[in-house]
Amino acid sequence: MKKKALLIFVFVLMVSTFLAACNGSGNQFDPKVEQEKATKVMNSVLNSFDDEEKLAEAKTRDEANQIAWGKIKEKNAKAISKDLSKDGQKLLLYILTVNKAEDLPNGETKSNLLFSQGAKIKSVSLNETEKRFTFDMERYEIDHKLITLEKQEHVWKIVRVEDPE
């Protein structure tokens, strides 16, 4: 009987130790480590295509935007949240692309959307309560956007893009 009780005690102790170890490490948030991870995700989006790589060609900018957004979204599926609003998508597309319109011989114009690596991270801030990082982005020193990343499914993802106030 003592052997059985000892065996149960050892088993319970091992399971308790294992659960405590698993539970303790999952709740820690190291801002430096997490900022590095979020920055890596942001940089992967900023460099997901070659500079001036043609993403779309269409009769109108709206058509070209749809084509280009599809490519950006597909290539960066792990980095862009499904919760990103339509306005956020437009602003992200704006900061990542440049439109090189082309005059056609028949008098019409054609929209060519090229990927631009001109956007740079100006600064990063942490909202400690929400555990979100906001990247102040600057493109060619004239355009500013704030891009917010939050951890979803254990991965940093872009959840909001907005103009600074």
N, CA, C and O of each residue as an XYZ file, in Angstrom:
660
protein
N       0.813     -1.186      0.000
C       0.000      0.000      0.000
C       0.864      1.260      0.000
O       0.534      2.237     -0.672
N       1.971      1.243      0.752
C       2.853      2.405      0.804
C       3.489      2.667     -0.557
O       3.664      3.822     -0.945
N       3.832      1.615     -1.280
C       4.439      1.784     -2.601
C       3.457      2.454     -3.557
O       3.826      3.325     -4.345
N       2.217      2.033     -3.471
C       1.194      2.602     -4.343
C       0.988      4.093     -4.032
O       0.886      4.905     -4.951
N       0.927      4.449     -2.766
C       0.759      5.846     -2.354
C       1.967      6.676     -2.778
O       1.816      7.806     -3.244
N       3.165      6.115     -2.616
C       4.386      6.808     -3.017
C       4.407      7.022     -4.531
O       4.794      8.089     -5.008
N       3.996      6.021     -5.269
C       3.957      6.111     -6.724
C       2.964      7.194     -7.174
O       3.261      7.975     -8.078
N       1.802      7.235     -6.548
C       0.804      8.260     -6.872
C       1.340      9.642     -6.510
O       1.171     10.591     -7.276
N       1.982      9.762     -5.352
C       2.546     11.042     -4.923
C       3.593     11.541     -5.920
O       3.576     12.713     -6.296
N       4.495     10.674     -6.347
C       5.541     11.045     -7.305
C       4.906     11.457     -8.635
O       5.325     12.440     -9.246
N       3.913     10.717     -9.076
C       3.229     11.038    -10.333
C       2.556     12.416    -10.253
O       2.698     13.228    -11.167
N       1.831     12.675     -9.171
C       1.166     13.967     -8.984
C       2.192     15.093     -8.921
O       1.970     16.164     -9.488
N       3.296     14.867     -8.249
C       4.357     15.865     -8.152
C       4.941     16.178     -9.531
O       5.171     17.343     -9.858
N       5.179     15.154    -10.332
C       5.733     15.351    -11.678
C       4.750     16.125    -12.565
O       5.148     17.050    -13.273
N       3.488     15.750    -12.526
C       2.479     16.430    -13.341
C       2.330     17.883    -12.893
O       2.226     18.781    -13.728
N       2.318     18.115    -11.592
C       2.203     19.482    -11.060
C       3.384     20.342    -11.493
O       3.205     21.494    -11.887
N       4.578     19.789    -11.421
C       5.783     20.512    -11.838
C       5.715     20.846    -13.326
O       6.032     21.964    -13.731
N       5.308     19.887    -14.123
C       5.186     20.097    -15.565
C       4.166     21.197    -15.870
O       4.442     22.091    -16.669
N       3.000     21.138    -15.242
C       1.966     22.147    -15.477
C       2.409     23.532    -15.014
O       2.129     24.528    -15.680
N       3.089     23.597    -13.893
C       3.583     24.882    -13.387
C       4.609     25.472    -14.347
O       4.603     26.677    -14.598
N       5.483     24.639    -14.879
C       6.505     25.115    -15.817
C       5.859     25.624    -17.100
O       6.250     26.667    -17.623
N       4.888     24.900    -17.600
C       4.210     25.315    -18.832
C       3.425     26.599    -18.617
O       3.445     27.488    -19.469
N       2.749     26.704    -17.513
C       1.908     27.863    -17.234
C       2.740     29.109    -16.962
O       2.371     30.195    -17.410
N       3.815     28.991    -16.265
C       4.639     30.141    -15.887
C       5.294     30.819    -17.060
O       5.356     32.048    -17.085
N       5.787     30.082    -18.033
C       6.518     30.691    -19.142
C       5.593     31.318    -20.170
O       6.018     32.202    -20.913
N       4.348     30.888    -20.234
C       3.439     31.385    -21.252
C       2.897     32.769    -20.974
O       2.423     33.430    -21.898
N       2.948     33.232    -19.746
C       2.337     34.505    -19.399
C       3.323     35.664    -19.385
O       2.913     36.810    -19.201
N       4.583     35.404    -19.570
C       5.575     36.469    -19.505
C       5.624     37.229    -20.824
O       5.531     36.643    -21.903
N       5.771     38.546    -20.715
C       5.864     39.417    -21.881
C       7.128     40.233    -21.731
O       7.182     41.170    -20.934
N       8.141     39.878    -22.493
C       9.403     40.607    -22.465
C       9.350     41.653    -23.585
O       9.447     41.297    -24.759
N       9.197     42.936    -23.238
C       9.034     43.976    -24.260
C      10.143     44.009    -25.309
O       9.867     44.198    -26.493
N      11.392     43.826    -24.888
C      12.501     43.874    -25.852
C      12.417     42.731    -26.854
O      12.560     42.939    -28.059
N      12.185     41.530    -26.351
C      12.091     40.351    -27.223
C      10.896     40.490    -28.163
O      11.006     40.229    -29.361
N       9.758     40.902    -27.611
C       8.549     41.024    -28.424
C       8.672     42.148    -29.450
O       8.150     42.027    -30.558
N       9.354     43.239    -29.096
C       9.562     44.316    -30.068
C      10.434     43.832    -31.218
O      10.183     44.173    -32.374
N      11.451     43.043    -30.912
C      12.292     42.478    -31.974
C      11.461     41.614    -32.913
O      11.614     41.687    -34.132
N      10.585     40.799    -32.344
C       9.735     39.924    -33.163
C       8.770     40.748    -34.017
O       8.596     40.469    -35.203
N       8.146     41.759    -33.416
C       7.203     42.610    -34.150
C       7.927     43.386    -35.255
O       7.399     43.545    -36.356
N       9.131     43.865    -34.956
C       9.918     44.601    -35.951
C      10.310     43.690    -37.109
O      10.316     44.114    -38.265
N      10.633     42.457    -36.800
C      10.974     41.489    -37.850
C       9.781     41.282    -38.787
O       9.948     41.214    -40.005
N       8.589     41.185    -38.219
C       7.376     41.039    -39.033
C       7.169     42.285    -39.889
O       6.886     42.182    -41.083
N       7.312     43.466    -39.278
C       7.119     44.718    -40.012
C       8.119     44.822    -41.162
O       7.748     45.190    -42.277
N       9.379     44.501    -40.896
C      10.398     44.561    -41.948
C      10.140     43.552    -43.061
O      10.433     43.824    -44.225
N       9.596     42.400    -42.713
C       9.303     41.405    -43.753
C       8.219     41.925    -44.699
O       8.260     41.649    -45.898
N       7.258     42.668    -44.172
C       6.225     43.267    -45.024
C       6.838     44.377    -45.883
O       6.557     44.470    -47.078
N       7.674     45.215    -45.271
C       8.289     46.332    -46.000
C       9.224     45.869    -47.111
O       9.491     46.616    -48.053
N       9.721     44.643    -47.004
C      10.657     44.117    -47.999
C      10.115     42.874    -48.696
O      10.888     42.062    -49.205
N       8.804     42.721    -48.722
C       8.222     41.492    -49.258
C       8.318     41.388    -50.778
O       8.155     40.303    -51.336
N       8.578     42.494    -51.441
C       8.794     42.500    -52.889
C      10.026     43.349    -53.169
O      10.454     44.129    -52.318
N      10.589     43.198    -54.348
C      11.717     44.037    -54.747
C      11.242     45.477    -54.913
O      10.082     45.729    -55.237
N      12.159     46.417    -54.684
C      11.828     47.825    -54.868
C      11.464     48.063    -56.332
O      12.182     47.634    -57.236
N      10.357     48.741    -56.554
C       9.812     49.064    -57.873
C       9.375     47.837    -58.669
O       9.251     47.899    -59.892
N       9.143     46.722    -57.974
C       8.585     45.543    -58.645
C       7.132     45.838    -59.003
O       6.363     46.323    -58.173
N       6.767     45.539    -60.253
C       5.401     45.818    -60.695
C       4.449     44.807    -60.065
O       4.593     43.596    -60.237
N       3.471     45.338    -59.329
C       2.470     44.489    -58.686
C       1.182     44.430    -59.489
O       0.474     43.423    -59.469
N       0.881     45.514    -60.197
C      -0.384     45.544    -60.931
C      -0.329     46.534    -62.080
O       0.367     47.548    -62.039
N      -1.094     46.193    -63.106
C      -1.255     47.054    -64.271
C      -2.728     46.976    -64.648
O      -3.268     45.887    -64.845
N      -3.372     48.128    -64.747
C      -4.800     48.137    -65.072
C      -5.192     49.477    -65.680
O      -4.409     50.427    -65.697
N      -6.432     49.530    -66.180
C      -6.933     50.765    -66.780
C      -7.139     51.858    -65.743
O      -6.943     53.040    -66.028
N      -7.537     51.460    -64.536
C      -7.782     52.460    -63.488
C      -6.959     52.136    -62.249
O      -6.496     51.013    -62.054
N      -6.799     53.149    -61.432
C      -6.063     52.957    -60.175
C      -6.824     52.001    -59.256
O      -6.208     51.184    -58.570
N      -8.143     52.092    -59.236
C      -8.935     51.195    -58.388
C      -8.721     49.729    -58.759
O      -8.563     48.877    -57.885
N      -8.718     49.444    -60.057
C      -8.476     48.068    -60.507
C      -7.067     47.624    -60.119
O      -6.864     46.507    -59.643
N      -6.110     48.509    -60.328
C      -4.721     48.185    -59.983
C      -4.579     47.970    -58.475
O      -3.849     47.081    -58.037
N      -5.284     48.793    -57.681
C      -5.245     48.632    -56.223
C      -5.733     47.250    -55.804
O      -5.123     46.608    -54.949
N      -6.819     46.795    -56.396
C      -7.369     45.480    -56.048
C      -6.382     44.365    -56.369
O      -6.187     43.448    -55.571
N      -5.772     44.448    -57.525
C      -4.803     43.425    -57.934
C      -3.587     43.450    -57.005
O      -3.140     42.410    -56.519
N      -3.060     44.654    -56.767
C      -1.867     44.789    -55.915
C      -2.159     44.338    -54.489
O      -1.345     43.644    -53.880
N      -3.319     44.727    -53.950
C      -3.649     44.323    -52.582
C      -3.732     42.801    -52.479
O      -3.280     42.220    -51.492
N      -4.297     42.164    -53.479
C      -4.372     40.704    -53.479
C      -2.993     40.070    -53.376
O      -2.804     39.104    -52.638
N      -2.034     40.610    -54.113
C      -0.667     40.072    -54.079
C       0.006     40.334    -52.733
O       0.659     39.451    -52.175
N      -0.156     41.550    -52.217
C       0.457     41.895    -50.923
C      -0.146     41.046    -49.815
O       0.574     40.516    -48.969
N      -1.456     40.918    -49.820
C      -2.153     40.138    -48.792
C      -1.744     38.664    -48.842
O      -1.533     38.033    -47.806
N      -1.637     38.131    -50.049
C      -1.249     36.722    -50.200
C       0.180     36.479    -49.715
O       0.444     35.509    -49.003
N       1.086     37.351    -50.099
C       2.492     37.168    -49.735
C       2.735     37.400    -48.246
O       3.670     36.841    -47.672
N       1.895     38.222    -47.623
C       2.068     38.568    -46.210
C       0.913     38.060    -45.354
O       0.558     38.684    -44.354
N       0.334     36.943    -45.738
C      -0.854     36.411    -45.049
C      -0.617     36.206    -43.555
O      -1.521     36.429    -42.750
N       0.572     35.789    -43.182
C       0.865     35.547    -41.766
C       1.061     36.847    -40.987
O       0.971     36.852    -39.760
N       1.328     37.949    -41.691
C       1.638     39.216    -41.022
C       0.470     40.198    -40.995
O       0.519     41.192    -40.270
N      -0.572     39.936    -41.769
C      -1.707     40.859    -41.841
C      -2.930     40.188    -41.227
O      -3.339     39.104    -41.642
N      -3.495     40.850    -40.242
C      -4.665     40.313    -39.545
C      -5.893     40.302    -40.450
O      -6.076     41.178    -41.294
N      -6.714     39.300    -40.250
C      -7.994     39.250    -40.959
C      -8.910     40.373    -40.478
O      -9.886     40.710    -41.148
N      -8.597     40.948    -39.324
C      -9.396     42.027    -38.739
C      -9.021     43.413    -39.271
O      -9.657     44.399    -38.898
N      -8.008     43.511    -40.129
C      -7.601     44.812    -40.657
C      -8.740     45.392    -41.496
O      -9.222     44.745    -42.426
N      -9.166     46.606    -41.168
C     -10.302     47.239    -41.850
C      -9.965     47.562    -43.307
O      -8.801     47.559    -43.706
N     -11.003     47.838    -44.084
C     -10.817     48.231    -45.490
C      -9.996     49.517    -45.577
O      -9.124     49.647    -46.437
N     -10.279     50.467    -44.683
C      -9.492     51.705    -44.667
C      -8.039     51.412    -44.321
O      -7.129     51.996    -44.911
N      -7.816     50.520    -43.376
C      -6.462     50.118    -43.010
C      -5.741     49.467    -44.177
O      -4.552     49.704    -44.393
N      -6.464     48.645    -44.928
C      -5.884     48.000    -46.107
C      -5.459     49.042    -47.133
O      -4.377     48.949    -47.712
N      -6.319     50.038    -47.355
C      -6.002     51.097    -48.323
C      -4.766     51.888    -47.896
O      -3.899     52.190    -48.715
N      -4.695     52.218    -46.607
C      -3.545     52.988    -46.117
C      -2.253     52.178    -46.181
O      -1.191     52.716    -46.494
N      -2.346     50.888    -45.885
C      -1.160     50.032    -45.980
C      -0.719     49.919    -47.437
O       0.472     50.000    -47.740
N      -1.670     49.733    -48.321
C      -1.361     49.674    -49.749
C      -0.703     50.978    -50.199
O       0.252     50.963    -50.976
N      -1.216     52.098    -49.707
C      -0.680     53.407    -50.070
C       0.779     53.555    -49.648
O       1.596     54.077    -50.406
N       1.104     53.097    -48.444
C       2.480     53.273    -47.957
C       3.451     52.284    -48.615
O       4.661     52.512    -48.623
N       2.918     51.190    -49.164
C       3.774     50.159    -49.758
C       3.920     50.267    -51.274
O       4.742     49.565    -51.863
N       3.135     51.136    -51.917
C       3.172     51.193    -53.380
C       3.294     52.625    -53.886
O       3.067     53.595    -53.163
N       3.659     52.710    -55.145
C       3.694     53.993    -55.844
C       3.043     53.759    -57.213
O       3.242     52.715    -57.834
N       2.267     54.739    -57.669
C       1.574     54.614    -58.949
C       2.367     55.334    -60.033
O       2.589     56.542    -59.955
N       2.784     54.597    -61.023
C       3.476     55.181    -62.176
C       2.501     55.117    -63.354
O       2.484     54.153    -64.119
N       1.700     56.159    -63.475
C       0.728     56.204    -64.565
C       1.464     56.341    -65.895
O       2.522     56.963    -65.985
N       0.878     55.746    -66.912
C       1.513     55.738    -68.230
C       0.493     56.214    -69.267
O      -0.627     55.706    -69.322
N       0.883     57.180    -70.077
C       0.002     57.646    -71.152
C       0.062     56.662    -72.308
O       1.138     56.247    -72.738
N      -1.112     56.299    -72.801
C      -1.206     55.369    -73.927
C      -1.383     56.149    -75.229
O      -1.859     57.284    -75.207
N      -1.003     55.553    -76.368
C      -1.120     56.248    -77.658
C      -2.551     56.698    -77.983
O      -2.742     57.674    -78.709
N      -3.542     55.998    -77.455
C      -4.935     56.351    -77.755
C      -5.468     57.469    -76.853
O      -6.658     57.779    -76.900
N      -4.609     58.076    -76.037
C      -5.010     59.181    -75.183
C      -5.428     58.769    -73.782
O      -5.591     59.622    -72.909
N      -5.601     57.489    -73.559
C      -5.960     57.008    -72.224
C      -4.694     56.837    -71.384
O      -3.577     56.940    -71.890
N      -4.889     56.578    -70.113
C      -3.744     56.301    -69.239
C      -3.890     54.914    -68.636
O      -4.987     54.363    -68.542
N      -2.771     54.377    -68.238
C      -2.735     53.056    -67.619
C      -2.085     53.221    -66.251
O      -1.095     53.936    -66.104
N      -2.648     52.557    -65.264
C      -2.115     52.620    -63.907
C      -1.161     51.453    -63.676
O      -1.528     50.293    -63.861
N       0.047     51.766    -63.276
C       1.046     50.752    -62.927
C       1.393     50.924    -61.456
O       1.979     51.935    -61.069
N       1.039     49.954    -60.645
C       1.378     50.033    -59.224
C       2.653     49.248    -58.978
O       2.735     48.053    -59.261
N       3.645     49.944    -58.445
C       4.936     49.340    -58.146
C       5.115     49.264    -56.637
O       4.687     50.157    -55.906
N       5.746     48.201    -56.181
C       6.060     48.092    -54.762
C       7.165     49.089    -54.451
O       8.086     49.276    -55.245
N       7.067     49.720    -53.301
C       8.074     50.701    -52.902
C       8.678     50.315    -51.559
O       7.963     50.094    -50.582
N       9.987     50.238    -51.526
C      10.681     50.003    -50.259
C      11.083     51.332    -49.619
O      11.992     51.383    -48.790
N      10.401     52.398    -50.012
C      10.708     53.728    -49.493
C      10.181     53.995    -48.095
O      10.562     54.988    -47.476
N       9.316     53.134    -47.584
C       8.777     53.330    -46.231
C       9.791     52.838    -45.201
O      10.344     51.745    -45.322
N      10.019     53.656    -44.203
C      10.986     53.318    -43.148
C      10.339     53.473    -41.777
O       9.421     54.273    -41.591
N      10.832     52.700    -40.832
C      10.357     52.797    -39.456
C      11.038     53.997    -38.806
O      12.262     54.039    -38.688
N      10.236     54.966    -38.388
C      10.767     56.167    -37.745
C      10.923     55.936    -36.239
O      11.937     56.302    -35.644
N       9.902     55.322    -35.637
C       9.959     55.012    -34.207
C       8.946     53.911    -33.891
O       8.047     53.620    -34.680
N       9.123     53.312    -32.716
C       8.229     52.244    -32.262
C       7.810     52.560    -30.835
O       8.638     52.930    -30.001
N       6.523     52.413    -30.561
C       6.043     52.612    -29.193
C       5.232     51.396    -28.758
O       4.629     50.701    -29.575
N       5.235     51.161    -27.453
C       4.536     50.013    -26.871
C       3.379     50.501    -26.020
O       3.551     51.368    -25.164
N       2.210     49.948    -26.253
C       1.071     50.142    -25.361
C       1.104     48.939    -24.423
O       0.697     47.841    -24.802
N       1.588     49.146    -23.203
C       1.816     48.029    -22.282
C       0.533     47.344    -21.847
O       0.520     46.128    -21.654
N      -0.548     48.102    -21.688
C      -1.794     47.473    -21.241
C      -2.382     46.570    -22.314
O      -2.857     45.476    -22.010
N      -2.356     47.011    -23.556
C      -2.913     46.211    -24.647
C      -1.876     45.290    -25.287
O      -2.219     44.451    -26.120
N      -0.614     45.443    -24.900
C       0.490     44.669    -25.468
C       0.481     44.754    -26.997
O       0.433     43.751    -27.710
N       0.531     46.009    -27.460
C       0.560     46.305    -28.893
C       1.741     47.220    -29.186
O       2.107     48.069    -28.373
N       2.323     47.034    -30.353
C       3.385     47.924    -30.811
C       2.845     48.771    -31.953
O       2.177     48.264    -32.854
N       3.141     50.069    -31.907
C       2.757     50.960    -32.992
C       4.023     51.497    -33.636
O       4.887     52.073    -32.975
N       4.108     51.293    -34.935
C       5.254     51.739    -35.722
C       4.874     53.036    -36.425
O       3.898     53.089    -37.173
N       5.660     54.079    -36.175
C       5.486     55.341    -36.889
C       6.295     55.196    -38.169
O       7.524     55.143    -38.139
N       5.593     55.132    -39.285
C       6.232     54.892    -40.575
C       6.333     56.195    -41.358
O       5.456     57.056    -41.290
N       7.416     56.314    -42.095
C       7.628     57.494    -42.922
C       8.041     57.022    -44.307
O       8.904     56.157    -44.454
N       7.410     57.605    -45.317
C       7.770     57.267    -46.694
C       8.262     58.524    -47.383
O       7.534     59.510    -47.503
N       9.491     58.480    -47.828
C      10.129     59.598    -48.531
C      10.028     60.910    -47.759
O       9.936     61.981    -48.359
N      10.044     60.829    -46.443
C      10.034     61.981    -45.545
C       8.821     62.893    -45.707
O       8.831     64.021    -45.215
N       7.767     62.420    -46.395
C       6.574     63.257    -46.539
C       5.301     62.570    -46.041
O       4.413     63.233    -45.505
N       5.207     61.275    -46.208
C       4.006     60.545    -45.797
C       4.250     59.829    -44.488
O       5.269     59.162    -44.312
N       3.307     59.969    -43.570
C       3.385     59.273    -42.285
C       2.166     58.385    -42.111
O       1.052     58.773    -42.464
N       2.376     57.205    -41.571
C       1.293     56.301    -41.195
C       1.686     55.637    -39.887
O       2.867     55.420    -39.616
N       0.689     55.318    -39.083
C       0.906     54.566    -37.850
C       0.386     53.153    -38.081
O      -0.787     52.959    -38.401
N       1.255     52.181    -37.920
C       0.888     50.782    -38.142
C       1.000     50.052    -36.815
O       2.068     50.007    -36.204
N      -0.117     49.479    -36.376
C      -0.180     48.803    -35.084
C      -0.181     47.295    -35.275
O      -0.934     46.752    -36.083
N       0.687     46.630    -34.508
C       0.761     45.169    -34.520
C       0.345     44.630    -33.166
O       0.640     45.213    -32.122
N      -0.346     43.508    -33.210
C      -0.795     42.829    -31.995
C      -0.573     41.336    -32.213
O      -0.602     40.847    -33.343
N      -0.352     40.630    -31.123
C      -0.119     39.194    -31.227
C      -1.452     38.475    -31.373
O      -2.336     38.590    -30.523
N      -1.578     37.731    -32.469
C      -2.752     36.910    -32.726
C      -2.256     35.533    -33.124
O      -1.385     35.404    -33.985
N      -2.805     34.510    -32.501
C      -2.392     33.135    -32.804
C      -0.875     32.978    -32.623
O      -0.220     32.285    -33.401
N      -0.331     33.621    -31.601
C       1.091     33.560    -31.236
C       2.015     34.213    -32.265
O       3.220     33.965    -32.252
N       1.464     35.045    -33.159
C       2.251     35.707    -34.196
C       1.875     37.188    -34.216
O       0.704     37.539    -34.067
N       2.877     38.057    -34.402
C       2.605     39.490    -34.517
C       1.969     39.758    -35.866
O       2.457     39.301    -36.900
N       0.850     40.521    -35.847
C       0.124     40.820    -37.080
C      -0.287     42.287    -37.114
O      -0.514     42.907    -36.074
N      -0.376     42.827    -38.313
C      -0.842     44.196    -38.506
C      -2.352     44.205    -38.289
O      -3.096     43.519    -38.990
N      -2.795     44.994    -37.307
C      -4.224     45.046    -36.983
C      -4.850     46.405    -37.299
O      -6.069     46.519    -37.430
N      -4.005     47.438    -37.420
C      -4.552     48.772    -37.684
C      -3.502     49.619    -38.407
O      -2.312     49.568    -38.095
N      -3.975     50.395    -39.377
C      -3.134     51.374    -40.070
C      -3.945     52.664    -40.106
O      -5.110     52.667    -40.504
N      -3.316     53.759    -39.684
C      -4.043     55.027    -39.638
C      -3.098     56.196    -39.854
O      -1.880     56.079    -39.713
N      -3.696     57.318    -40.198
C      -2.930     58.558    -40.314
C      -2.689     59.102    -38.914
O      -3.570     59.004    -38.060
N      -1.519     59.674    -38.660
C      -1.286     60.289    -37.348
C      -2.170     61.524    -37.200
O      -2.524     62.175    -38.183
N      -2.516     61.831    -35.960
C      -3.386     62.996    -35.715
C      -2.598     64.275    -35.727
O      -3.165     65.351    -35.538
